[in-house]
């Protein structure tokens, strides 16, 4: 695919996704925009979180060692605020939401962001 990727994975996130895939099957992310844990990306078994017209599919992430893409969804209002940023899914020690699959592992996913460069913005199209 040509163009700018909106989302990347850190090495730690890639490793954790491989582990979670082995344990739970196909995966997906959703990031709402709520406060506290709601502002962190939540990892679910694919299809367990019901997405709708108020959600945007940002990427179908290819994860080395995972046979199918991991869809990354974000609420539309959150995307409105973050549409000019490149996001990196990372992992840090600590307890995240009890609803996200990584919680029992003693770590949590988080988003690191930076503004797109002019060249990257041009590559987004639209």
Secondary structure by P-SEA (a helix, b strand, c coil): ccccccccccaaaaaaaaaaaaccccbbbbbccccccccccccccccccccccccccccccccccccbbbbbbbcaaaaaacccbbbbbbbbccccccccccccccbbbbbbbbcccaaaaaaccc
